[in-house]
Amino acid sequence: MSQDVIDSPGEATEVEWMSTEAAARRLGVNPRTIYSFIDRGDLKAFRFGRVIRLKSDDVAAFEAACQIQPGTLGHLVQE
């Protein structure tokens, strides 16, 4: 699902919209987890009437921000 959006006069960029179910599949989580991320403000979403949609670029940015940095899981490693 996509739609043209005008960023500035004379310029149009294509926005790829995702359903919450599609975002959940992409991230490998339950759709209820997506709603939790949205409710906490961790993931941007938009309501169009009764439909909730996410921009694929926002989902990609959220995914990148969740990347684990090496050396940050010491509290989980048992020696």
CYANA upper distance limits for C-alpha pairs under 8 A (distance plus 0.5 A):
  1 MET  CA     16 GLU  CA      6.50
  1 MET  CA     17 TRP  CA      5.96
  1 MET  CA     18 MET  CA      7.44
  2 SER  CA     14 GLU  CA      7.16
  2 SER  CA     15 VAL  CA      5.99
  2 SER  CA     16 GLU  CA      4.93
  2 SER  CA     17 TRP  CA      6.10
  3 GLN  CA     14 GLU  CA      6.36
  3 GLN  CA     15 VAL  CA      5.99
  3 GLN  CA     16 GLU  CA      7.29
  3 GLN  CA     17 TRP  CA      8.21
  4 ASP  CA     12 ALA  CA      6.69
  4 ASP  CA     13 THR  CA      6.35
  4 ASP  CA     14 GLU  CA      5.16
  4 ASP  CA     15 VAL  CA      6.69
  5 VAL  CA     12 ALA  CA      6.09
  5 VAL  CA     13 THR  CA      6.16
  5 VAL  CA     14 GLU  CA      6.75
  5 VAL  CA     15 VAL  CA      7.30
  6 ILE  CA     10 GLY  CA      8.18
  6 ILE  CA     11 GLU  CA      6.45
  6 ILE  CA     12 ALA  CA      5.08
  6 ILE  CA     13 THR  CA      7.07
  7 ASP  CA     11 GLU  CA      6.52
  7 ASP  CA     12 ALA  CA      6.57
  7 ASP  CA     13 THR  CA      7.47
  8 SER  CA     12 ALA  CA      7.98
 15 VAL  CA     55 LYS  CA      7.24
 15 VAL  CA     56 SER  CA      8.25
 16 GLU  CA     55 LYS  CA      6.35
 16 GLU  CA     56 SER  CA      6.13
 16 GLU  CA     57 ASP  CA      8.24
 17 TRP  CA     53 ARG  CA      6.60
 17 TRP  CA     54 LEU  CA      6.10
 17 TRP  CA     55 LYS  CA      5.23
 17 TRP  CA     56 SER  CA      6.45
 18 MET  CA     22 ALA  CA      6.37
 18 MET  CA     23 ALA  CA      6.78
 18 MET  CA     53 ARG  CA      6.03
 18 MET  CA     54 LEU  CA      5.58
 18 MET  CA     55 LYS  CA      6.53
 18 MET  CA     56 SER  CA      6.59
 19 SER  CA     23 ALA  CA      6.79
 19 SER  CA     52 ILE  CA      7.20
 19 SER  CA     53 ARG  CA      5.52
 19 SER  CA     54 LEU  CA      6.86
 20 THR  CA     24 ALA  CA      6.57
 20 THR  CA     31 PRO  CA      6.64
 20 THR  CA     34 ILE  CA      7.07
 20 THR  CA     35 TYR  CA      8.21
 20 THR  CA     52 ILE  CA      7.38
 20 THR  CA     53 ARG  CA      6.94
 20 THR  CA     54 LEU  CA      7.50
 21 GLU  CA     25 ARG  CA      6.76
 21 GLU  CA     31 PRO  CA      6.09
 22 ALA  CA     26 ARG  CA      6.69
 23 ALA  CA     27 LEU  CA      6.71
 23 ALA  CA     31 PRO  CA      8.32
 23 ALA  CA     34 ILE  CA      7.88
 23 ALA  CA     54 LEU  CA      8.12
 23 ALA  CA     56 SER  CA      8.45
 23 ALA  CA     59 VAL  CA      7.42
 24 ALA  CA     28 GLY  CA      6.24
 24 ALA  CA     29 VAL  CA      5.51
 24 ALA  CA     30 ASN  CA      6.22
 24 ALA  CA     31 PRO  CA      5.63
 24 ALA  CA     33 THR  CA      8.18
 24 ALA  CA     34 ILE  CA      6.68
 25 ARG  CA     29 VAL  CA      6.96
 25 ARG  CA     30 ASN  CA      8.25
 27 LEU  CA     63 GLU  CA      7.76
 29 VAL  CA     33 THR  CA      6.87
 29 VAL  CA     34 ILE  CA      7.94
 30 ASN  CA     34 ILE  CA      7.40
 31 PRO  CA     35 TYR  CA      7.05
 32 ARG  CA     36 SER  CA      6.82
 33 THR  CA     37 PHE  CA      6.75
 34 ILE  CA     38 ILE  CA      6.71
 34 ILE  CA     43 LEU  CA      8.43
 35 TYR  CA     39 ASP  CA      6.50
 36 SER  CA     40 ARG  CA      6.63
 37 PHE  CA     41 GLY  CA      6.79
 37 PHE  CA     42 ASP  CA      5.59
 37 PHE  CA     43 LEU  CA      5.95
 38 ILE  CA     42 ASP  CA      6.35
 38 ILE  CA     43 LEU  CA      5.30
 38 ILE  CA     44 LYS  CA      6.60
 38 ILE  CA     45 ALA  CA      6.96
 42 ASP  CA     62 PHE  CA      8.04
 43 LEU  CA     58 ASP  CA      7.65
 43 LEU  CA     59 VAL  CA      7.61
 43 LEU  CA     62 PHE  CA      6.95
 44 LYS  CA     54 LEU  CA      7.18
 44 LYS  CA     55 LYS  CA      8.43
 44 LYS  CA     58 ASP  CA      7.07
 45 ALA  CA     52 ILE  CA      7.17
 45 ALA  CA     53 ARG  CA      6.27
 45 ALA  CA     54 LEU  CA      5.19
 45 ALA  CA     55 LYS  CA      7.79
 46 PHE  CA     52 ILE  CA      6.08
 46 PHE  CA     53 ARG  CA      5.81
 46 PHE  CA     54 LEU  CA      6.73
 47 ARG  CA     51 VAL  CA      6.09
 47 ARG  CA     52 ILE  CA      4.98
 47 ARG  CA     53 ARG  CA      6.88
 48 PHE  CA     52 ILE  CA      6.78
 48 PHE  CA     53 ARG  CA      8.05
 54 LEU  CA     58 ASP  CA      7.52
 54 LEU  CA     59 VAL  CA      7.58
 55 LYS  CA     59 VAL  CA      7.00
 56 SER  CA     60 ALA  CA      6.67
 57 ASP  CA     61 ALA  CA      6.65
 58 ASP  CA     62 PHE  CA      6.62
 59 VAL  CA     63 GLU  CA      6.59
 60 ALA  CA     64 ALA  CA      6.71
 61 ALA  CA     65 ALA  CA      6.66
 62 PHE  CA     66 CYS  CA      6.87
 63 GLU  CA     67 GLN  CA      7.44
 68 ILE  CA     72 THR  CA      7.74
 73 LEU  CA     77 VAL  CA      7.21
